[in-house]
Amino acid sequence: MKTQSIINHILSGKEISSLDAVNKFKTVKLTSRISDLRRAGYKISDRWVENKKTKSRYKVYFLTK
């Protein structure tokens, strides 16, 4: 299950972005999976990151300690 793979990744202390989710877990619905995990009680935070080269912004998600 993709949601379980994503939470295992986050529980290991790693951050995840949408691009990571596509490359590692073959899912394009990271935001939906994060919402599911938050409803399940996981304390997942996010922050915006800017790509220095393209100036585009994206979110990364991580476990709140």
mmCIF file of the N, C-alpha and C atoms, coordinates in Angstrom:
data_MODEL
# 
_entry.id   MODEL 
# 
loop_
_atom_site.group_PDB 
_atom_site.id 
_atom_site.type_symbol 
_atom_site.label_atom_id 
_atom_site.label_alt_id 
_atom_site.label_comp_id 
_atom_site.label_asym_id 
_atom_site.label_entity_id 
_atom_site.label_seq_id 
_atom_site.pdbx_PDB_ins_code 
_atom_site.Cartn_x 
_atom_site.Cartn_y 
_atom_site.Cartn_z 
_atom_site.occupancy 
_atom_site.B_iso_or_equiv 
_atom_site.pdbx_formal_charge 
_atom_site.auth_seq_id 
_atom_site.auth_comp_id 
_atom_site.auth_asym_id 
_atom_site.auth_atom_id 
_atom_site.pdbx_PDB_model_num 
ATOM 1   N N  . MET A 1 1  ? 0.847  -1.180 0.000   1.00 0.00 ? 1  MET A N  1 
ATOM 2   C CA . MET A 1 1  ? 0.000  0.000  0.000   1.00 0.00 ? 1  MET A CA 1 
ATOM 3   C C  . MET A 1 1  ? 0.894  1.245  0.000   1.00 0.00 ? 1  MET A C  1 
ATOM 4   N N  . LYS A 1 2  ? 0.569  2.185  -0.865  1.00 0.00 ? 2  LYS A N  1 
ATOM 5   C CA . LYS A 1 2  ? 1.398  3.382  -1.004  1.00 0.00 ? 2  LYS A CA 1 
ATOM 6   C C  . LYS A 1 2  ? 1.386  4.246  0.252   1.00 0.00 ? 2  LYS A C  1 
ATOM 7   N N  . THR A 1 3  ? 0.224  4.337  0.903   1.00 0.00 ? 3  THR A N  1 
ATOM 8   C CA . THR A 1 3  ? 0.143  5.156  2.113   1.00 0.00 ? 3  THR A CA 1 
ATOM 9   C C  . THR A 1 3  ? 1.080  4.611  3.182   1.00 0.00 ? 3  THR A C  1 
ATOM 10  N N  . GLN A 1 4  ? 1.131  3.292  3.327   1.00 0.00 ? 4  GLN A N  1 
ATOM 11  C CA . GLN A 1 4  ? 2.014  2.679  4.320   1.00 0.00 ? 4  GLN A CA 1 
ATOM 12  C C  . GLN A 1 4  ? 3.480  2.932  3.985   1.00 0.00 ? 4  GLN A C  1 
ATOM 13  N N  . SER A 1 5  ? 3.819  2.860  2.718   1.00 0.00 ? 5  SER A N  1 
ATOM 14  C CA . SER A 1 5  ? 5.200  3.140  2.303   1.00 0.00 ? 5  SER A CA 1 
ATOM 15  C C  . SER A 1 5  ? 5.581  4.587  2.604   1.00 0.00 ? 5  SER A C  1 
ATOM 16  N N  . ILE A 1 6  ? 4.643  5.492  2.385   1.00 0.00 ? 6  ILE A N  1 
ATOM 17  C CA . ILE A 1 6  ? 4.904  6.912  2.653   1.00 0.00 ? 6  ILE A CA 1 
ATOM 18  C C  . ILE A 1 6  ? 5.089  7.150  4.143   1.00 0.00 ? 6  ILE A C  1 
ATOM 19  N N  . ILE A 1 7  ? 4.228  6.587  4.986   1.00 0.00 ? 7  ILE A N  1 
ATOM 20  C CA . ILE A 1 7  ? 4.374  6.802  6.434   1.00 0.00 ? 7  ILE A CA 1 
ATOM 21  C C  . ILE A 1 7  ? 5.654  6.148  6.940   1.00 0.00 ? 7  ILE A C  1 
ATOM 22  N N  . ASN A 1 8  ? 6.027  4.999  6.409   1.00 0.00 ? 8  ASN A N  1 
ATOM 23  C CA . ASN A 1 8  ? 7.292  4.385  6.810   1.00 0.00 ? 8  ASN A CA 1 
ATOM 24  C C  . ASN A 1 8  ? 8.465  5.296  6.471   1.00 0.00 ? 8  ASN A C  1 
ATOM 25  N N  . HIS A 1 9  ? 8.410  5.928  5.328   1.00 0.00 ? 9  HIS A N  1 
ATOM 26  C CA . HIS A 1 9  ? 9.454  6.864  4.903   1.00 0.00 ? 9  HIS A CA 1 
ATOM 27  C C  . HIS A 1 9  ? 9.537  8.042  5.883   1.00 0.00 ? 9  HIS A C  1 
ATOM 28  N N  . ILE A 1 10 ? 8.379  8.614  6.212   1.00 0.00 ? 10 ILE A N  1 
ATOM 29  C CA . ILE A 1 10 ? 8.335  9.761  7.120   1.00 0.00 ? 10 ILE A CA 1 
ATOM 30  C C  . ILE A 1 10 ? 8.738  9.356  8.538   1.00 0.00 ? 10 ILE A C  1 
ATOM 31  N N  . LEU A 1 11 ? 8.287  8.183  8.979   1.00 0.00 ? 11 LEU A N  1 
ATOM 32  C CA . LEU A 1 11 ? 8.631  7.715  10.329  1.00 0.00 ? 11 LEU A CA 1 
ATOM 33  C C  . LEU A 1 11 ? 10.129 7.462  10.477  1.00 0.00 ? 11 LEU A C  1 
ATOM 34  N N  . SER A 1 12 ? 10.811 7.211  9.377   1.00 0.00 ? 12 SER A N  1 
ATOM 35  C CA . SER A 1 12 ? 12.260 6.988  9.445   1.00 0.00 ? 12 SER A CA 1 
ATOM 36  C C  . SER A 1 12 ? 13.024 8.301  9.587   1.00 0.00 ? 12 SER A C  1 
ATOM 37  N N  . GLY A 1 13 ? 12.275 9.438  9.658   1.00 0.00 ? 13 GLY A N  1 
ATOM 38  C CA . GLY A 1 13 ? 12.910 10.736 9.876   1.00 0.00 ? 13 GLY A CA 1 
ATOM 39  C C  . GLY A 1 13 ? 13.187 11.506 8.606   1.00 0.00 ? 13 GLY A C  1 
ATOM 40  N N  . LYS A 1 14 ? 12.714 11.003 7.476   1.00 0.00 ? 14 LYS A N  1 
ATOM 41  C CA . LYS A 1 14 ? 12.960 11.658 6.196   1.00 0.00 ? 14 LYS A CA 1 
ATOM 42  C C  . LYS A 1 14 ? 11.796 12.555 5.807   1.00 0.00 ? 14 LYS A C  1 
ATOM 43  N N  . GLU A 1 15 ? 12.106 13.569 5.028   1.00 0.00 ? 15 GLU A N  1 
ATOM 44  C CA . GLU A 1 15 ? 11.071 14.423 4.447   1.00 0.00 ? 15 GLU A CA 1 
ATOM 45  C C  . GLU A 1 15 ? 10.650 13.807 3.119   1.00 0.00 ? 15 GLU A C  1 
ATOM 46  N N  . ILE A 1 16 ? 9.482  14.238 2.627   1.00 0.00 ? 16 ILE A N  1 
ATOM 47  C CA . ILE A 1 16 ? 9.034  13.771 1.326   1.00 0.00 ? 16 ILE A CA 1 
ATOM 48  C C  . ILE A 1 16 ? 8.368  14.921 0.574   1.00 0.00 ? 16 ILE A C  1 
ATOM 49  N N  . SER A 1 17 ? 8.646  14.999 -0.709  1.00 0.00 ? 17 SER A N  1 
ATOM 50  C CA . SER A 1 17 ? 8.027  15.985 -1.592  1.00 0.00 ? 17 SER A CA 1 
ATOM 51  C C  . SER A 1 17 ? 7.206  15.224 -2.635  1.00 0.00 ? 17 SER A C  1 
ATOM 52  N N  . SER A 1 18 ? 6.452  15.948 -3.412  1.00 0.00 ? 18 SER A N  1 
ATOM 53  C CA . SER A 1 18 ? 5.657  15.307 -4.466  1.00 0.00 ? 18 SER A CA 1 
ATOM 54  C C  . SER A 1 18 ? 6.554  14.575 -5.460  1.00 0.00 ? 18 SER A C  1 
ATOM 55  N N  . LEU A 1 19 ? 7.685  15.174 -5.806  1.00 0.00 ? 19 LEU A N  1 
ATOM 56  C CA . LEU A 1 19 ? 8.602  14.520 -6.729  1.00 0.00 ? 19 LEU A CA 1 
ATOM 57  C C  . LEU A 1 19 ? 9.159  13.230 -6.133  1.00 0.00 ? 19 LEU A C  1 
ATOM 58  N N  . ASP A 1 20 ? 9.486  13.252 -4.830  1.00 0.00 ? 20 ASP A N  1 
ATOM 59  C CA . ASP A 1 20 ? 9.941  12.032 -4.156  1.00 0.00 ? 20 ASP A CA 1 
ATOM 60  C C  . ASP A 1 20 ? 8.863  10.951 -4.233  1.00 0.00 ? 20 ASP A C  1 
ATOM 61  N N  . ALA A 1 21 ? 7.612  11.341 -3.995  1.00 0.00 ? 21 ALA A N  1 
ATOM 62  C CA . ALA A 1 21 ? 6.505  10.383 -3.992  1.00 0.00 ? 21 ALA A CA 1 
ATOM 63  C C  . ALA A 1 21 ? 6.338  9.723  -5.355  1.00 0.00 ? 21 ALA A C  1 
ATOM 64  N N  . VAL A 1 22 ? 6.488  10.503 -6.403  1.00 0.00 ? 22 VAL A N  1 
ATOM 65  C CA . VAL A 1 22 ? 6.382  9.938  -7.755  1.00 0.00 ? 22 VAL A CA 1 
ATOM 66  C C  . VAL A 1 22 ? 7.541  8.986  -8.015  1.00 0.00 ? 22 VAL A C  1 
ATOM 67  N N  . ASN A 1 23 ? 8.753  9.426  -7.712  1.00 0.00 ? 23 ASN A N  1 
ATOM 68  C CA . ASN A 1 23 ? 9.935  8.610  -8.002  1.00 0.00 ? 23 ASN A CA 1 
ATOM 69  C C  . ASN A 1 23 ? 10.046 7.367  -7.130  1.00 0.00 ? 23 ASN A C  1 
ATOM 70  N N  . LYS A 1 24 ? 9.747  7.480  -5.848  1.00 0.00 ? 24 LYS A N  1 
ATOM 71  C CA . LYS A 1 24 ? 9.959  6.366  -4.920  1.00 0.00 ? 24 LYS A CA 1 
ATOM 72  C C  . LYS A 1 24 ? 8.747  5.455  -4.772  1.00 0.00 ? 24 LYS A C  1 
ATOM 73  N N  . PHE A 1 25 ? 7.546  6.035  -4.824  1.00 0.00 ? 25 PHE A N  1 
ATOM 74  C CA . PHE A 1 25 ? 6.346  5.265  -4.507  1.00 0.00 ? 25 PHE A CA 1 
ATOM 75  C C  . PHE A 1 25 ? 5.324  5.233  -5.634  1.00 0.00 ? 25 PHE A C  1 
ATOM 76  N N  . LYS A 1 26 ? 5.646  5.834  -6.775  1.00 0.00 ? 26 LYS A N  1 
ATOM 77  C CA . LYS A 1 26 ? 4.784  5.821  -7.958  1.00 0.00 ? 26 LYS A CA 1 
ATOM 78  C C  . LYS A 1 26 ? 3.384  6.354  -7.679  1.00 0.00 ? 26 LYS A C  1 
ATOM 79  N N  . THR A 1 27 ? 3.309  7.411  -6.885  1.00 0.00 ? 27 THR A N  1 
ATOM 80  C CA . THR A 1 27 ? 2.025  8.047  -6.624  1.00 0.00 ? 27 THR A CA 1 
ATOM 81  C C  . THR A 1 27 ? 2.103  9.538  -6.931  1.00 0.00 ? 27 THR A C  1 
ATOM 82  N N  . VAL A 1 28 ? 1.059  10.056 -7.547  1.00 0.00 ? 28 VAL A N  1 
ATOM 83  C CA . VAL A 1 28 ? 1.005  11.489 -7.831  1.00 0.00 ? 28 VAL A CA 1 
ATOM 84  C C  . VAL A 1 28 ? 0.052  12.194 -6.871  1.00 0.00 ? 28 VAL A C  1 
ATOM 85  N N  . LYS A 1 29 ? -0.493 11.459 -5.926  1.00 0.00 ? 29 LYS A N  1 
ATOM 86  C CA . LYS A 1 29 ? -1.469 12.012 -4.987  1.00 0.00 ? 29 LYS A CA 1 
ATOM 87  C C  . LYS A 1 29 ? -0.912 12.111 -3.573  1.00 0.00 ? 29 LYS A C  1 
ATOM 88  N N  . LEU A 1 30 ? 0.262  12.694 -3.436  1.00 0.00 ? 30 LEU A N  1 
ATOM 89  C CA . LEU A 1 30 ? 0.879  12.805 -2.122  1.00 0.00 ? 30 LEU A CA 1 
ATOM 90  C C  . LEU A 1 30 ? 0.014  13.618 -1.174  1.00 0.00 ? 30 LEU A C  1 
ATOM 91  N N  . THR A 1 31 ? -0.561 14.703 -1.634  1.00 0.00 ? 31 THR A N  1 
ATOM 92  C CA . THR A 1 31 ? -1.382 15.551 -0.769  1.00 0.00 ? 31 THR A CA 1 
ATOM 93  C C  . THR A 1 31 ? -2.549 14.761 -0.184  1.00 0.00 ? 31 THR A C  1 
ATOM 94  N N  . SER A 1 32 ? -3.170 13.917 -0.991  1.00 0.00 ? 32 SER A N  1 
ATOM 95  C CA . SER A 1 32 ? -4.272 13.075 -0.504  1.00 0.00 ? 32 SER A CA 1 
ATOM 96  C C  . SER A 1 32 ? -3.783 12.065 0.519   1.00 0.00 ? 32 SER A C  1 
ATOM 97  N N  . ARG A 1 33 ? -2.631 11.463 0.263   1.00 0.00 ? 33 ARG A N  1 
ATOM 98  C CA . ARG A 1 33 ? -2.088 10.473 1.210   1.00 0.00 ? 33 ARG A CA 1 
ATOM 99  C C  . ARG A 1 33 ? -1.721 11.156 2.528   1.00 0.00 ? 33 ARG A C  1 
ATOM 100 N N  . ILE A 1 34 ? -1.163 12.362 2.469   1.00 0.00 ? 34 ILE A N  1 
ATOM 101 C CA . ILE A 1 34 ? -0.821 13.108 3.682   1.00 0.00 ? 34 ILE A CA 1 
ATOM 102 C C  . ILE A 1 34 ? -2.089 13.430 4.454   1.00 0.00 ? 34 ILE A C  1 
ATOM 103 N N  . SER A 1 35 ? -3.144 13.834 3.766   1.00 0.00 ? 35 SER A N  1 
ATOM 104 C CA . SER A 1 35 ? -4.431 14.119 4.426   1.00 0.00 ? 35 SER A CA 1 
ATOM 105 C C  . SER A 1 35 ? -4.964 12.876 5.122   1.00 0.00 ? 35 SER A C  1 
ATOM 106 N N  . ASP A 1 36 ? -4.873 11.728 4.458   1.00 0.00 ? 36 ASP A N  1 
ATOM 107 C CA . ASP A 1 36 ? -5.304 10.459 5.067   1.00 0.00 ? 36 ASP A CA 1 
ATOM 108 C C  . ASP A 1 36 ? -4.519 10.184 6.349   1.00 0.00 ? 36 ASP A C  1 
ATOM 109 N N  . LEU A 1 37 ? -3.211 10.386 6.289   1.00 0.00 ? 37 LEU A N  1 
ATOM 110 C CA . LEU A 1 37 ? -2.363 10.120 7.454   1.00 0.00 ? 37 LEU A CA 1 
ATOM 111 C C  . LEU A 1 37 ? -2.654 11.091 8.592   1.00 0.00 ? 37 LEU A C  1 
ATOM 112 N N  . ARG A 1 38 ? -2.909 12.340 8.260   1.00 0.00 ? 38 ARG A N  1 
ATOM 113 C CA . ARG A 1 38 ? -3.263 13.317 9.301   1.00 0.00 ? 38 ARG A CA 1 
ATOM 114 C C  . ARG A 1 38 ? -4.584 12.937 9.957   1.00 0.00 ? 38 ARG A C  1 
ATOM 115 N N  . ARG A 1 39 ? -5.566 12.505 9.164   1.00 0.00 ? 39 ARG A N  1 
ATOM 116 C CA . ARG A 1 39 ? -6.853 12.065 9.735   1.00 0.00 ? 39 ARG A CA 1 
ATOM 117 C C  . ARG A 1 39 ? -6.674 10.831 10.615  1.00 0.00 ? 39 ARG A C  1 
ATOM 118 N N  . ALA A 1 40 ? -5.667 10.024 10.307  1.00 0.00 ? 40 ALA A N  1 
ATOM 119 C CA . ALA A 1 40 ? -5.380 8.827  11.101  1.00 0.00 ? 40 ALA A CA 1 
ATOM 120 C C  . ALA A 1 40 ? -4.635 9.168  12.390  1.00 0.00 ? 40 ALA A C  1 
ATOM 121 N N  . GLY A 1 41 ? -4.281 10.443 12.568  1.00 0.00 ? 41 GLY A N  1 
ATOM 122 C CA . GLY A 1 41 ? -3.663 10.864 13.819  1.00 0.00 ? 41 GLY A CA 1 
ATOM 123 C C  . GLY A 1 41 ? -2.183 11.172 13.763  1.00 0.00 ? 41 GLY A C  1 
ATOM 124 N N  . TYR A 1 42 ? -1.558 11.002 12.612  1.00 0.00 ? 42 TYR A N  1 
ATOM 125 C CA . TYR A 1 42 ? -0.134 11.327 12.506  1.00 0.00 ? 42 TYR A CA 1 
ATOM 126 C C  . TYR A 1 42 ? 0.045  12.837 12.487  1.00 0.00 ? 42 TYR A C  1 
ATOM 127 N N  . LYS A 1 43 ? 1.034  13.324 13.208  1.00 0.00 ? 43 LYS A N  1 
ATOM 128 C CA . LYS A 1 43 ? 1.338  14.753 13.286  1.00 0.00 ? 43 LYS A CA 1 
ATOM 129 C C  . LYS A 1 43 ? 2.355  15.096 12.201  1.00 0.00 ? 43 LYS A C  1 
ATOM 130 N N  . ILE A 1 44 ? 1.850  15.356 11.010  1.00 0.00 ? 44 ILE A N  1 
ATOM 131 C CA . ILE A 1 44 ? 2.704  15.641 9.868   1.00 0.00 ? 44 ILE A CA 1 
ATOM 132 C C  . ILE A 1 44 ? 2.666  17.137 9.592   1.00 0.00 ? 44 ILE A C  1 
ATOM 133 N N  . SER A 1 45 ? 3.844  17.724 9.531   1.00 0.00 ? 45 SER A N  1 
ATOM 134 C CA . SER A 1 45 ? 3.977  19.147 9.230   1.00 0.00 ? 45 SER A CA 1 
ATOM 135 C C  . SER A 1 45 ? 4.481  19.305 7.807   1.00 0.00 ? 45 SER A C  1 
ATOM 136 N N  . ASP A 1 46 ? 4.432  20.526 7.323   1.00 0.00 ? 46 ASP A N  1 
ATOM 137 C CA . ASP A 1 46 ? 4.954  20.805 5.986   1.00 0.00 ? 46 ASP A CA 1 
ATOM 138 C C  . ASP A 1 46 ? 5.617  22.176 5.977   1.00 0.00 ? 46 ASP A C  1 
ATOM 139 N N  . ARG A 1 47 ? 6.436  22.377 4.974   1.00 0.00 ? 47 ARG A N  1 
ATOM 140 C CA . ARG A 1 47 ? 7.059  23.679 4.772   1.00 0.00 ? 47 ARG A CA 1 
ATOM 141 C C  . ARG A 1 47 ? 7.325  23.851 3.288   1.00 0.00 ? 47 ARG A C  1 
ATOM 142 N N  . TRP A 1 48 ? 7.352  25.120 2.885   1.00 0.00 ? 48 TRP A N  1 
ATOM 143 C CA . TRP A 1 48 ? 7.646  25.441 1.494   1.00 0.00 ? 48 TRP A CA 1 
ATOM 144 C C  . TRP A 1 48 ? 9.159  25.489 1.283   1.00 0.00 ? 48 TRP A C  1 
ATOM 145 N N  . VAL A 1 49 ? 9.585  24.975 0.139   1.00 0.00 ? 49 VAL A N  1 
ATOM 146 C CA . VAL A 1 49 ? 10.991 25.004 -0.262  1.00 0.00 ? 49 VAL A CA 1 
ATOM 147 C C  . VAL A 1 49 ? 11.043 25.639 -1.645  1.00 0.00 ? 49 VAL A C  1 
ATOM 148 N N  . GLU A 1 50 ? 12.061 26.461 -1.879  1.00 0.00 ? 50 GLU A N  1 
ATOM 149 C CA . GLU A 1 50 ? 12.220 27.066 -3.201  1.00 0.00 ? 50 GLU A CA 1 
ATOM 150 C C  . GLU A 1 50 ? 13.376 26.428 -3.933  1.00 0.00 ? 50 GLU A C  1 
ATOM 151 N N  . ASN A 1 51 ? 13.123 26.027 -5.156  1.00 0.00 ? 51 ASN A N  1 
ATOM 152 C CA . ASN A 1 51 ? 14.179 25.518 -6.017  1.00 0.00 ? 51 ASN A CA 1 
ATOM 153 C C  . ASN A 1 51 ? 15.009 26.725 -6.457  1.00 0.00 ? 51 ASN A C  1 
ATOM 154 N N  . LYS A 1 52 ? 16.265 26.752 -6.071  1.00 0.00 ? 52 LYS A N  1 
ATOM 155 C CA . LYS A 1 52 ? 17.123 27.912 -6.344  1.00 0.00 ? 52 LYS A CA 1 
ATOM 156 C C  . LYS A 1 52 ? 17.318 28.150 -7.841  1.00 0.00 ? 52 LYS A C  1 
ATOM 157 N N  . LYS A 1 53 ? 17.330 27.076 -8.611  1.00 0.00 ? 53 LYS A N  1 
ATOM 158 C CA . LYS A 1 53 ? 17.578 27.185 -10.042 1.00 0.00 ? 53 LYS A CA 1 
ATOM 159 C C  . LYS A 1 53 ? 16.369 27.712 -10.801 1.00 0.00 ? 53 LYS A C  1 
ATOM 160 N N  . THR A 1 54 ? 15.193 27.159 -10.505 1.00 0.00 ? 54 THR A N  1 
ATOM 161 C CA . THR A 1 54 ? 13.990 27.517 -11.269 1.00 0.00 ? 54 THR A CA 1 
ATOM 162 C C  . THR A 1 54 ? 13.111 28.539 -10.559 1.00 0.00 ? 54 THR A C  1 
ATOM 163 N N  . LYS A 1 55 ? 13.389 28.771 -9.272  1.00 0.00 ? 55 LYS A N  1 
ATOM 164 C CA . LYS A 1 55 ? 12.594 29.681 -8.439  1.00 0.00 ? 55 LYS A CA 1 
ATOM 165 C C  . LYS A 1 55 ? 11.175 29.157 -8.175  1.00 0.00 ? 55 LYS A C  1 
ATOM 166 N N  . SER A 1 56 ? 10.911 27.913 -8.530  1.00 0.00 ? 56 SER A N  1 
ATOM 167 C CA . SER A 1 56 ? 9.598  27.345 -8.230  1.00 0.00 ? 56 SER A CA 1 
ATOM 168 C C  . SER A 1 56 ? 9.573  26.881 -6.776  1.00 0.00 ? 56 SER A C  1 
ATOM 169 N N  . ARG A 1 57 ? 8.383  26.840 -6.200  1.00 0.00 ? 57 ARG A N  1 
ATOM 170 C CA . ARG A 1 57 ? 8.220  26.427 -4.803  1.00 0.00 ? 57 ARG A CA 1 
ATOM 171 C C  . ARG A 1 57 ? 7.443  25.121 -4.739  1.00 0.00 ? 57 ARG A C  1 
ATOM 172 N N  . TYR A 1 58 ? 7.771  24.314 -3.738  1.00 0.00 ? 58 TYR A N  1 
ATOM 173 C CA . TYR A 1 58 ? 7.062  23.064 -3.509  1.00 0.00 ? 58 TYR A CA 1 
ATOM 174 C C  . TYR A 1 58 ? 7.084  22.767 -2.019  1.00 0.00 ? 58 TYR A C  1 
ATOM 175 N N  . LYS A 1 59 ? 6.153  21.921 -1.588  1.00 0.00 ? 59 LYS A N  1 
ATOM 176 C CA . LYS A 1 59 ? 6.094  21.564 -0.172  1.00 0.00 ? 59 LYS A CA 1 
ATOM 177 C C  . LYS A 1 59 ? 6.836  20.265 0.094   1.00 0.00 ? 59 LYS A C  1 
ATOM 178 N N  . VAL A 1 60 ? 7.433  20.210 1.264   1.00 0.00 ? 60 VAL A N  1 
ATOM 179 C CA . VAL A 1 60 ? 7.956  18.957 1.791   1.00 0.00 ? 60 VAL A CA 1 
ATOM 180 C C  . VAL A 1 60 ? 7.221  18.664 3.074   1.00 0.00 ? 60 VAL A C  1 
ATOM 181 N N  . TYR A 1 61 ? 6.997  17.399 3.323   1.00 0.00 ? 61 TYR A N  1 
ATOM 182 C CA . TYR A 1 61 ? 6.249  16.942 4.497   1.00 0.00 ? 61 TYR A CA 1 
ATOM 183 C C  . TYR A 1 61 ? 7.182  16.146 5.396   1.00 0.00 ? 61 TYR A C  1 
ATOM 184 N N  . PHE A 1 62 ? 6.952  16.275 6.704   1.00 0.00 ? 62 PHE A N  1 
ATOM 185 C CA . PHE A 1 62 ? 7.804  15.594 7.670   1.00 0.00 ? 62 PHE A CA 1 
ATOM 186 C C  . PHE A 1 62 ? 7.006  15.371 8.947   1.00 0.00 ? 62 PHE A C  1 
ATOM 187 N N  . LEU A 1 63 ? 7.494  14.459 9.753   1.00 0.00 ? 63 LEU A N  1 
ATOM 188 C CA . LEU A 1 63 ? 6.837  14.132 11.014  1.00 0.00 ? 63 LEU A CA 1 
ATOM 189 C C  . LEU A 1 63 ? 7.184  15.154 12.075  1.00 0.00 ? 63 LEU A C  1 
ATOM 190 N N  . THR A 1 64 ? 6.172  15.672 12.758  1.00 0.00 ? 64 THR A N  1 
ATOM 191 C CA . THR A 1 64 ? 6.380  16.601 13.856  1.00 0.00 ? 64 THR A CA 1 
ATOM 192 C C  . THR A 1 64 ? 6.739  15.797 15.096  1.00 0.00 ? 64 THR A C  1 
ATOM 193 N N  . LYS A 1 65 ? 7.797  16.230 15.762  1.00 0.00 ? 65 LYS A N  1 
ATOM 194 C CA . LYS A 1 65 ? 8.212  15.498 16.970  1.00 0.00 ? 65 LYS A CA 1 
ATOM 195 C C  . LYS A 1 65 ? 7.676  16.124 18.212  1.00 0.00 ? 65 LYS A C  1 
# 
